[in-house]
Amino acid sequence: MTKTFAVIGDPIDHSLSPNIHNAAFNALGMDCTYIAYRIPKGELKEGIESLRQIKISGFNVTIPHKIEMMRYIDELSEECKTIGAINTVTNENGRLIGHNTDMDGFLEPIKKRNIAIKNEDVLLLGAGGAARAIAAGFAKEGAHKITIANRTKEKGKELAKFAASLGIESNETSLDEAGQNAGKYKFVVNATSVGLKNELSPISTNAINSQNVVYDIIYMPMNTDFIAQSKKKSAIVIYGYEMLLGQACLAFEIWHKVKAPYDAMRKVLLGGF
Ligand SMILES: NC(=O)c1ccc[n+]([C@@H]2O[C@H](COP(=O)([O-])OP(=O)(O)OC[C@H]3O[C@@H](n4cnc5c(N)ncnc54)[C@H](OP(=O)(O)O)[C@@H]3O)[C@@H](O)[C@H]2O)c1
């Protein structure tokens, strides 16, 4: 019987996850399908129930359900417990098991480039769900210090506290100051949603230089202003689509227990831009 997988969220029409996973099924000749399923905010419980009814094999969770999903799960991975959010679920005979592949999916392109994280300093822009997974990732890899810059100061402080609770030195700053000091950090990561609508970079890139690793987790558009300006300053750049692929490959491997066909998934993703 064909196995069905899904991504749930709202909005979901423009999700690239069905393209990525269906390309992987095609590449490996698997009898599986992956659909996008819109579940509006406030309707998660009913939505999950209907997924159980059709005996969904597994699903990804995106905005706005990543945190609320924690309430409807039977078992949680260690990553979910740490991050407090779920992006991947497996259905094992009716038992829903929660995972979070955002953290390791984020780290994957850094590791692929053999860039060391241990003892390095990080400037993280944003303090939402994605920023939380990223802060946990840098803590796990033994970064020296993480500085959070967020529009809403209180949330930035909260995330700095969360990072400290994971054993990494942390502090909070403004987006203005972050721009002035960006050159001093090995990693400068944009985890705000600024850029999605082609906005200018969330910080000034004047101080960015060739020693910076500039990582924008926005994947649509691929070349955000933050990335384009940082490239002009000769920074090493990492694109949001690489994280998207990283988390998708890890979800694929959790569900299917076989190595994800990275090249086929990457090809269809880049064709989608
Ligand atoms: N590449 C990937 O695989 C991947 C994975 C996950 C997420 N993402 C992308 O990452 C982005 C953030 O996701 P999320 O789940 O963390 O969202 P979220 O929880 O809604 O957080 C949004 C963040 O952006 C900030 N922000 C929004 N508008 C802003 C503005 N005009 N100026 C300055 N800051 C602003 C918010 O600051 P306030 O606290 O002040 O509101 C908050 O820190 C989204 O664009 C998402 O598509 C990519």
The ligand as a Gaussian input file, in Angstrom:
#p B3LYP/6-31G(d) Opt

LIG

0 1
 N       15.746000      27.327000       5.861000
 C       14.954000      26.637000       6.637000
 O       14.934000      25.395000       6.611000
 C       14.071000      27.343000       7.637000
 C       13.585000      26.651000       8.761000
 C       12.781000      27.360000       9.680000
 C       12.466000      28.696000       9.434000
 N       12.946000      29.313000       8.315000
 C       12.641000      30.742000       8.061000
 O       13.104000      31.487000       9.170000
 C       12.259000      32.613000       9.409000
 C       11.893000      32.670000      10.887000
 O       11.124000      31.524000      11.229000
 P       10.540000      31.312000      12.706000
 O        9.835000      30.025000      12.704000
 O       11.603000      31.544000      13.719000
 O        9.482000      32.522000      12.778000
 P        8.938000      33.301000      14.073000
 O        8.947000      32.395000      15.261000
 O        7.687000      33.944000      13.627000
 O       10.057000      34.454000      14.358000
 C       10.203000      35.552000      13.489000
 C       11.409000      36.382000      13.905000
 O       11.594000      37.446000      12.929000
 C       11.575000      38.695000      13.609000
 N       10.986000      39.723000      12.730000
 C        9.828000      39.616000      12.025000
 N        9.609000      40.753000      11.323000
 C       10.641000      41.593000      11.603000
 C       10.983000      42.905000      11.196000
 N       10.213000      43.593000      10.341000
 N       12.123000      43.456000      11.663000
 C       12.927000      42.770000      12.514000
 N       12.659000      41.520000      12.951000
 C       11.522000      40.931000      12.497000
 C       10.758000      38.479000      14.858000
 O       11.078000      39.477000      15.803000
 P       10.025000      39.898000      16.977000
 O       10.308000      38.953000      18.110000
 O       10.382000      41.299000      17.263000
 O        8.643000      39.734000      16.398000
 C       11.248000      37.086000      15.259000
 O       12.501000      37.150000      15.884000
 C       11.047000      32.426000       8.480000
 O       11.206000      33.309000       7.415000
 C       11.148000      30.997000       8.000000
 O       10.684000      30.861000       6.678000
 C       13.755000      28.676000       7.423000

